[in-house]
Amino acid sequence: MQRHPAFMPIVVTLLGIAMLSLMDAFMKGASLAIGAYSAAWLRAAIGLAVIAPAWLVAGGRWPTRKVLRLHLLRGVVSTFMALTFFIALTKLPLAETIAISFVAPIVSLFLAALLLGEQVRRRAITGSVLGLAGTLVIIGGRLGSGRLDDDALLGLGSIVLSALLYAWNLVLQRQQALVAKPAEVATFHCGVATLVLGLAAPFMLVLPDLPTLGHLGIAALLTVGGAMVMSWAYARAEAQLLVPFEYSAFLWATLFGWLFFAEEIRLPTLAGTALIVIGCWIASRKPTEQSAI
């Protein structure tokens, strides 16, 4: 039986999401130990030390000005996306943080309309309403449990900001994958983060102990590997096909949150996640000619 042409990109996307979800678990532990900033900067620096030599040995060349501009833009966006995400991880359960970040695919549809001139469909509006409802259910569950303290508010604010940046990142990721190979994408991904976050290193860097450094090393390898395989997949299939598979991250987050941090999943988180996933599925469906606006 002949496989669907997008079979391998889907499989590779699922692999990349599993790798990045495991990275999130290691980064949560490291962020709790030395702070989100230090963990984010060291992860980027270690990742750069791993991937840059490999890219150069494989014949990597300095990109053209147009491609470099795209590398720099996505690098800055993804740097602050990751930093705010890691801050949220120190304040909220892993699965809850991942669940709220799922609004990003919906937001990315509107950003694609704004930045790329794509048409906003009725399905996108319906999906965005469901996504917002799901996010409010998760936040409402935290309110109902009486656990919405200052730390939780900081975590919620951080993950909402991270999700908005992630939406922009999804648009840029597809553009970047079409003009650069995976090793180049990963090199500039880590390199830009190292440079941007490094500006504050003399004032904010906290050096880790050996176990934490080991966790950061594993996280860096997972980041590089995840960035490369996701770039490979997005270069071979449309974003609207692959983005829905991002939701498998919730399953991994639930598992790793339980294994690493003994976190329990609460009913409002499950209900809110279901609404967000349904909303994203509706928004990302390819329209028929009759239903297109």
Buried (B, 14 or more C-beta within 10 A) or exposed (E): EEEEEBEBBBBBBBBBBBBBBBBBBBBBBBBBBBBBBBBBBBBBBBBBEBBBEBBEEEEBEEBEEEBEEBBBBBBBBBBBBBBBBBBBBBBBBBBBBBBBBBBBBBBBBBBBBEEEEBEBBEBBBBBBBBBBBBBBBBBBBBEEEEEBEEEBEBBBBBBBBBBBBBBBBBBBBBBBBEBBBBBBBBBBBBBBBBBBBEEEBEEEBEEBEEEBBEBBBBBBBBBBBBBBBBBBBBBBBEBBBBBBBBBBBBBBBBBBBBEBBEBEBBEBBBBBBBBBBBBBBBBBBEEEEEEEE
